[in-house]
Amino acid sequence: MIDKERYRQRHQAAENPYHIGLRFGLERIFYCLRQPESITHIVVEQRGKVEDDELELEFRRICAGNSYLHKPLPFQLVFADKKSNSAGLQLADLVARPIGLHILRPEQSNRAFEIVNDKFYKNSRGDKHGYGLKCYP
């Protein structure tokens, strides 16, 4: 999750927060899949011609090695129309909101987050922060 307000306060020449989130997400997918050698398709929801073109350009930069990993990532971008009724995109929507609410309002009751909380990818010590759950800055 990118706290956009805190990010803007800390960085004068701010990078697009969606691009930062994309980079963090791809890095974590790479680790979670145990550094796959075959191509993995990453499905994203279409937003609009300009936004899709910007996202694809940034995706290609990241996969070319512009990330924390400094190596090529074996991912291919696939755009899905909002009307496609993709089960994967619906699941992403169902999971993203409770996570965001938990980060923004941790004191608020959030049963949906309690369900997904144990599902985060964790390191060998069982820590999800920075591994399966990334909050920036």
Residue pairs with C-beta under 8 A, 6 or more apart in sequence:
1 21
1 99
1 100
1 103
1 133
1 134
1 135
1 136
2 17
2 18
2 20
2 21
2 136
3 103
3 135
3 136
3 137
4 17
6 137
7 14
7 17
7 20
7 136
7 137
8 14
10 137
16 54
16 58
18 55
19 54
19 55
19 58
20 136
22 55
22 58
22 59
22 62
23 58
23 62
23 66
23 67
23 68
24 134
24 136
26 42
26 59
26 62
26 63
26 67
26 73
26 75
27 67
27 68
27 69
28 121
28 131
28 132
28 134
29 40
29 42
29 75
30 36
30 69
30 73
30 75
31 121
31 131
32 121
32 132
33 40
36 74
37 74
38 74
39 74
39 75
39 76
40 74
40 75
40 76
41 75
41 76
41 77
41 78
42 59
42 75
42 76
42 77
42 78
43 78
43 79
43 80
43 86
43 88
43 89
44 55
44 77
44 78
44 79
44 80
45 79
45 80
45 82
45 86
45 89
46 52
46 79
46 80
46 81
46 82
47 55
52 79
55 77
56 77
59 75
59 77
60 77
62 73
63 72
63 73
63 74
63 75
64 72
65 71
65 72
65 73
67 73
80 86
80 89
94 112
95 116
97 112
98 110
98 112
98 113
98 115
98 116
99 113
99 116
99 133
101 108
101 110
101 113
102 110
102 113
103 135
120 128
120 131
120 132
120 133
121 128
121 131
121 132
122 128
122 131
122 132
123 131
129 135
